[in-house]
């Protein structure tokens, strides 16, 4: 797959929309393409995550999430473990190819260099993370309220 195609898919991932074309190119050049056959494992939940995974083609089955949460499928344009782009973390799920998959492994080390070089993108990403955190906290508060009433 070409650099232009990689960048087009990257632009559609909300977490990466804050990056300029130049920054996306830097990230794309530093990323590793991976191809998987159906039923081939990519990683297991709990493993260290050195970055995120972008689905360029095919479908990945994600499982091993919190108890009671059904497995889900990630398709083209979906970014898996996006927080691993900015902070050390562990894989939140296990991932196995459901179909033939074309993936791009996006390294945290390069993303951090990019955010250092492009402070506007870093500020926008910080705002996005703040919005998501606020929304999550509101959901927790609503759940707490409902549980107290039950």
Order of alpha helices (4+ residues) and beta strands (2+ residues): alpha-alpha-beta-beta-beta-beta-beta-beta-beta-beta-beta-beta-alpha-alpha
